[in-house]
Every structure is written in C-alpha cells, then in structure tokens.
Amino acid sequence: MFAVDAVVFVIWELVILAFLVFSAVSLYFQRLQLAFILVCFALLLLVCLKVTK
C-alpha cells in the first residue's frame, strides 16, 4: 500500500512540475494570463498535496 501511495505522490509532483514548466513557456511566448492561471493551479495542487500528505 505504501508503494502505491508513493507512486501517486510522485505522479502528482511531476504534474505540478509540468504546470510550472508550461507556465514558464507561456511567459516566454508572452501569454501572461495563461502563465498566471497555470502557476495558480500548480500552487493549488501543491497545497492540496501537502495537506493530504
């Protein structure tokens, strides 16, 4: 059971990292609103992950 939980948390952390990378790419292409939404969503996921952990 612990291994499954660890895998789920690693997947969630990779998703959060992907959102942060996509927001950096959005900033590069001067899409400020999209970058802000992606960063907020990534931070929300991170907070939820820390609360459930």
Buried (B, 14 or more C-beta within 10 A) or exposed (E): EEEEEEEEEEEBEEBBEEBBEBBEEBBEEEBEEBBEBBBEBBEEBBEEBEEEE
